């Protein structure tokens, strides 16, 4: 078994999904708010970034086996 196969076997799929979804939410929060078409774009964008950060942090903690 190669090193990459060993690493892939230890990955936790829910943690990986949370990490990727959180990162996308943080990076694309401006586009998300524009597509929804809400007023107060700055405040909503900040809320989306905070929620994305929490999701990415939870995903990283799950991947590192601190949670779960």
C-alpha positions in Angstrom: 0.0 0.0 0.0 1.5 3.3 -1.0 1.6 6.4 1.1 -1.2 8.2 -0.9 -3.5 5.2 -0.4 -2.8 5.2 3.3 -3.6 8.9 3.6 -6.7 8.5 1.4 -8.0 5.6 3.6 -7.8 7.8 6.7 -9.7 10.7 5.3 -13.1 11.4 6.7 -15.6 12.3 4.0 -18.0 14.4 6.1 -15.0 16.4 7.4 -13.7 16.9 3.9 -17.0 18.1 2.6 -17.4 20.5 5.5 -13.9 21.9 4.9 -14.5 22.4 1.2 -18.0 23.9 1.6 -16.8 26.3 4.3 -13.8 27.4 2.2 -16.1 28.0 -0.8 -18.5 30.0 1.3 -15.8 32.2 2.6 -14.2 32.8 -0.8 -17.4 33.3 -2.7 -19.6 35.1 -0.2 -19.8 38.2 -2.4 -21.0 36.3 -5.3 -23.5 34.3 -3.2 -25.0 37.6 -1.9 -25.2 39.1 -5.4 -27.1 36.0 -6.7 -29.6 36.1 -3.9 -30.1 39.9 -4.5 -30.4 41.0 -0.9 -29.9 44.5 0.4 -27.3 45.1 3.1 -24.8 43.1 1.1 -21.9 43.8 3.4 -23.6 42.6 6.5 -25.0 39.4 4.9 -21.6 38.7 3.3 -19.9 38.9 6.7 -22.4 36.5 8.1 -21.8 34.1 5.3 -18.0 34.4 5.8 -18.4 33.7 9.5 -20.6 30.6 8.9 -18.2 29.4 6.3 -15.3 29.8 8.7 -17.1 27.8 11.4 -17.9 25.0 8.9 -14.4 24.9 7.6 -13.0 24.8 11.1 -15.4 22.0 12.1 -14.4 20.1 8.9 -10.7 20.5 9.8 -11.2 19.3 13.3 -13.1 16.3 12.1 -10.3 15.5 9.6 -7.7 15.8 12.3 -9.8 13.5 14.6 -10.4 16.0 17.3 -14.2 15.7 16.8 -16.1 12.6 16.0 
